[in-house]
Amino acid sequence: MAAEMPFTHFPARTRLETAIQWERLLSSKDLDVAQPSGDFEQLRWSHVFAYAGPSCYYSHHSAGDAVLYFRPSLDAGQQGSVAPFDSGSLEEPTPKLKPWAERSLAERWAFLQAESHPLAGWRARFQEWLTYCYEDPARYLETLPDRYAAATPDRTRPPDLLEHNGPEGVRKYGAGNCADRRAWIWEVRFESPVSFREIKALHVARDRVRAALDLMSRLHVFSGVNIEVIALPRGVDASADTLYEDSGRALRRLVGP
């Protein structure tokens, strides 16, 4: 599973018809946005973000209607970094990752740096983490509607993650006051643009499959590229929540036995 895991990206504020025309994912730096101040802000500015795992993005204002799964080979020759949790849970204005959420910004940044690893060789670390954290590593792909309960590890490094987030965090602090499933999702940060020629699969509503295939056929970037289209269950609209809940199934299909 570690070797075959795709990279998952959800264009949260963009509909597929628009997103597919980009032909690649660009960081704010590549888009010539002015460089911000602050360590976390500069990290966001200079990287393209994805998950090595389910589509765990969440926002009340999300308009996205598709998930992009990029080929596992995308990381070959790329520069970047990874972390075994979502870095956004350490950011202002409302950090969620306990117990670091109450600590200073400098301490949160130092923790992220200590737990991050170079993109080169990251899959060996990912495999070791899966086998350490889960008696059954396949549970990493779990996407229960309850994001706090989904994919809860048997143990974590550091142990504080499990003791203060997910189900334990809800018991201690209440829902909304600790990190959810994203406390144990691998975040991948690419320093270079991510070409859509590396897309392995698209995940859309069932009634949008034909439209998705048509969009791809009309774009030169996809010439000669075989892309699978995965449909949500019949009658289910595409949203951040429904795509998240079905992304575990999609990944099991893409990763294989």
C-alpha positions as a printed NumPy array, in Angstrom:
array([[  0.   ,   0.   ,   0.   ],
       [  2.805,   2.438,   0.807],
       [  4.457,   1.845,  -2.563],
       [  1.271,   2.306,  -4.616],
       [ -0.406,   5.149,  -2.716],
       [ -1.478,   7.948,  -5.116],
       [ -1.404,  11.639,  -4.224],
       [ -4.851,  13.064,  -3.516],
       [ -5.784,  16.669,  -4.306],
       [ -9.176,  18.34 ,  -3.911],
       [ -9.592,  21.698,  -5.736],
       [-11.849,  22.918,  -2.966],
       [-12.992,  26.236,  -4.367],
       [-13.054,  25.348,  -8.066],
       [-15.443,  23.285, -10.184],
       [-13.945,  20.572, -12.367],
       [-14.805,  22.392, -15.614],
       [-12.505,  25.222, -14.538],
       [ -9.85 ,  23.248, -12.69 ],
       [ -9.215,  20.84 , -15.56 ],
       [ -8.169,  23.745, -17.806],
       [ -5.25 ,  24.658, -15.547],
       [ -3.192,  21.731, -16.953],
       [ -1.114,  21.752, -13.756],
       [ -1.251,  22.711, -10.09 ],
       [  0.799,  25.77 ,  -9.204],
       [  1.859,  27.203,  -5.871],
       [  1.139,  30.834,  -5.037],
       [  4.845,  31.453,  -5.575],
       [  4.59 ,  30.11 ,  -9.135],
       [  1.562,  32.358,  -9.667],
       [  3.707,  35.396,  -8.747],
       [  1.743,  36.125,  -5.586],
       [  3.737,  38.361,  -3.265],
       [  5.748,  36.438,  -0.67 ],
       [  4.056,  36.609,   2.743],
       [  5.696,  36.896,   6.126],
       [  5.54 ,  34.081,   8.646],
       [  6.825,  30.525,   8.449],
       [  3.479,  28.773,   7.941],
       [  2.364,  31.364,   5.397],
       [  5.562,  30.918,   3.382],
       [  5.159,  27.141,   3.463],
       [  1.673,  27.481,   1.927],
       [  2.918,  30.063,  -0.566],
       [  5.808,  27.989,  -1.906],
       [  4.299,  24.468,  -2.223],
       [  1.566,  22.462,  -3.904],
       [ -0.21 ,  20.352,  -1.276],
       [ -1.701,  16.858,  -1.501],
       [ -2.516,  13.95 ,   0.792],
       [ -1.033,  10.475,   0.58 ],
       [ -4.358,   9.052,   1.65 ],
       [ -8.057,   9.958,   1.688],
       [ -9.389,  13.353,   0.626],
       [ -9.618,  14.823,   4.132],
       [ -9.98 ,  18.468,   3.143],
       [-12.887,  20.231,   4.817],
       [-14.331,  23.716,   4.547],
       [-17.789,  25.191,   5.061],
       [-17.226,  27.219,   1.885],
       [-16.036,  24.449,  -0.426],
       [-17.386,  24.5  ,  -3.998],
       [-15.236,  21.678,  -5.374],
       [-16.947,  18.779,  -7.132],
       [-14.068,  16.4  ,  -7.965],
       [-10.962,  14.806,  -6.482],
       [ -7.765,  14.348,  -8.483],
       [ -5.605,  11.293,  -7.777],
       [ -2.037,  11.632,  -9.068],
       [  0.167,   8.688,  -9.991],
       [  2.527,   7.319,  -7.314],
       [  5.428,   7.989,  -9.691],
       [  4.806,  11.742,  -9.371],
       [  7.326,  11.973,  -6.531],
       [ 10.215,  10.728,  -8.71 ],
       [ 12.697,  13.564,  -9.042],
       [ 10.448,  16.034,  -7.21 ],
       [ 11.653,  18.187,  -4.344],
       [  9.475,  18.697,  -1.309],
       [  8.581,  17.366,   2.114],
       [  6.034,  15.253,   3.963],
       [  4.545,  15.085,   7.453],
       [  2.35 ,  12.425,   9.131],
       [ -0.389,  14.975,   9.916],
       [ -1.985,  18.019,   8.313],
       [  0.174,  21.102,   8.886],
       [ -2.891,  23.361,   8.705],
       [ -3.989,  22.05 ,  12.097],
       [ -1.048,  23.942,  13.616],
       [ -1.807,  27.273,  11.953],
       [ -3.563,  30.389,  13.139],
       [ -6.173,  31.618,  13.757],
       [ -7.568,  28.445,  15.349],
       [ -4.976,  25.658,  15.584],
       [ -6.595,  22.295,  16.355],
       [ -3.748,  19.82 ,  16.851],
       [ -3.537,  19.149,  20.576],
       [ -1.596,  19.606,  22.79 ],
       [  0.453,  21.904,  20.533],
       [ -2.517,  24.164,  19.787],
       [ -1.969,  26.016,  23.073],
       [  1.745,  26.511,  22.475],
       [  3.474,  29.461,  20.848],
       [  3.647,  29.823,  17.085],
       [  7.403,  29.262,  17.212],
       [  6.937,  25.993,  19.142],
       [  4.299,  24.798,  16.676],
       [  6.586,  25.549,  13.752],
       [  9.503,  23.76 ,  15.446],
       [  7.273,  20.716,  16.005],
       [  6.266,  20.649,  12.337],
       [  9.889,  20.886,  11.253],
       [ 10.913,  18.096,  13.609],
       [  8.174,  15.771,  12.304],
       [  8.654,  16.567,   8.593],
       [ 10.836,  14.553,   6.222],
       [ 12.241,  15.119,   2.727],
       [ 10.124,  13.841,  -0.141],
       [ 13.042,  11.704,  -1.308],
       [ 12.7  ,   8.251,   0.244],
       [  9.488,   9.143,   2.055],
       [  7.651,   5.911,   1.129],
       [  9.942,   3.781,   3.3  ],
       [  9.109,   6.053,   6.263],
       [  5.423,   5.871,   5.342],
       [  5.487,   2.065,   5.29 ],
       [  7.246,   1.896,   8.659],
       [  4.72 ,   4.366,  10.109],
       [  1.759,   2.343,   8.805],
       [  3.   ,  -0.909,  10.313],
       [  3.83 ,   0.781,  13.631],
       [  0.596,   2.758,  13.987],
       [ -1.89 ,   0.106,  12.818],
       [ -2.276,  -3.553,  13.626],
       [ -4.085,  -3.622,  10.262],
       [ -2.529,  -0.904,   8.033],
       [ -5.483,  -1.111,   5.636],
       [ -7.467,   0.847,   8.241],
       [ -5.483,   3.921,   7.231],
       [ -7.898,   4.202,   4.286],
       [-10.952,   4.282,   6.547],
       [-13.278,   7.237,   5.839],
       [-16.143,   7.044,   8.305],
       [-18.6  ,   9.97 ,   8.246],
       [-17.428,  10.743,  11.798],
       [-14.074,  12.301,  10.952],
       [-12.909,  12.083,  14.569],
       [-13.389,   8.31 ,  14.704],
       [-12.163,   7.489,  11.193],
       [ -8.892,   5.549,  10.871],
       [ -7.946,   6.002,  14.542],
       [ -4.49 ,   4.419,  14.917],
       [ -3.602,   1.848,  17.559],
       [ -0.596,   3.993,  18.477],
       [  1.125,   7.131,  17.181],
       [  4.462,   8.896,  17.208],
       [  4.477,  11.015,  19.239],
       [  1.842,   9.359,  21.472],
       [  0.379,  12.786,  22.315],
       [ -1.329,  12.843,  18.903],
       [ -3.571,   9.912,  19.782],
       [ -4.065,  11.005,  23.402],
       [ -5.308,  14.496,  22.523],
       [ -7.01 ,  14.215,  19.119],
       [ -9.626,  12.057,  17.417],
       [-12.024,  10.252,  19.814],
       [ -9.84 ,  10.913,  22.869],
       [ -9.586,  14.587,  21.963],
       [-13.365,  14.892,  21.613],
       [-13.79 ,  13.359,  25.085],
       [-11.258,  15.759,  26.589],
       [-11.956,  18.984,  24.713],
       [-15.204,  18.565,  22.782],
       [-15.855,  18.309,  19.059],
       [-14.371,  21.203,  17.122],
       [-11.65 ,  21.807,  19.694],
       [ -9.117,  19.197,  18.584],
       [ -7.872,  17.661,  15.338],
       [ -9.939,  15.055,  13.5  ],
       [ -8.869,  12.413,  10.933],
       [ -6.225,  14.892,   9.729],
       [ -4.161,  14.23 ,  12.861],
       [ -3.043,  10.998,  11.137],
       [ -3.075,  11.722,   7.421],
       [  0.186,  12.064,   5.493],
       [  0.557,  15.507,   3.943],
       [  2.794,  15.88 ,   0.887],
       [  4.239,  19.228,  -0.197],
       [  5.686,  19.655,  -3.705],
       [  8.049,  22.521,  -4.496],
       [  7.415,  22.331,  -8.27 ],
       [  4.224,  22.501, -10.367],
       [  2.257,  19.249, -10.612],
       [  1.327,  18.395, -14.201],
       [ -2.126,  17.032, -14.964],
       [ -0.386,  14.496, -17.193],
       [  0.322,  12.726, -13.883],
       [ -3.368,  12.286, -13.036],
       [ -4.221,   8.638, -12.457],
       [ -7.945,   9.032, -11.737],
       [-10.764,  11.543, -11.337],
       [-13.464,  11.105,  -8.682],
       [-16.808,  12.697,  -9.57 ],
       [-20.557,  12.34 ,  -9.11 ],
       [-22.052,   9.512, -11.163],
       [-24.022,  11.895, -13.365],
       [-20.801,  13.789, -14.173],
       [-18.766,  10.833, -15.475],
       [-19.559,  11.432, -19.142],
       [-18.864,  15.157, -18.79 ],
       [-15.521,  14.411, -17.089],
       [-14.506,  12.057, -19.895],
       [-15.515,  14.671, -22.454],
       [-13.505,  17.375, -20.7  ],
       [-10.392,  15.223, -20.752],
       [-10.779,  14.205, -24.378],
       [-10.837,  17.856, -25.457],
       [ -7.627,  18.809, -23.675],
       [ -4.293,  18.345, -25.396],
       [ -2.562,  17.738, -22.063],
       [ -4.324,  14.375, -21.733],
       [ -3.334,  13.092, -25.183],
       [ -2.191,   9.491, -24.778],
       [ -2.789,   9.501, -21.012],
       [ -5.09 ,   6.812, -19.599],
       [ -7.139,   8.286, -16.745],
       [ -9.719,   6.326, -14.793],
       [-12.963,   8.024, -13.759],
       [-14.406,   6.826, -10.449],
       [-18.054,   7.6  ,  -9.717],
       [-19.675,   8.342,  -6.376],
       [-22.562,   6.035,  -5.441],
       [-25.75 ,   6.557,  -7.409],
       [-27.787,   9.556,  -6.269],
       [-24.928,  11.108,  -4.237],
       [-23.909,  14.687,  -5.076],
       [-20.227,  15.62 ,  -5.064],
       [-19.068,  17.692,  -2.081],
       [-16.101,  17.811,   0.28 ],
       [-17.921,  15.389,   2.613],
       [-19.2  ,  12.86 ,   0.075],
       [-15.906,  12.754,  -1.814],
       [-14.063,  12.266,   1.479],
       [-16.375,   9.427,   2.549],
       [-15.934,   7.64 ,  -0.792],
       [-12.209,   8.342,  -1.18 ],
       [-11.245,   5.351,   0.965],
       [-13.06 ,   3.064,  -1.47 ],
       [-11.508,   4.866,  -4.434],
       [ -8.007,   4.486,  -3.013],
       [ -8.489,   0.792,  -2.294],
       [ -9.459,   0.405,  -5.937],
       [ -6.402,   2.35 ,  -7.112],
       [ -3.906,   0.773,  -4.726],
       [ -5.126,  -2.759,  -5.324],
       [ -4.745,  -5.827,  -3.106]])
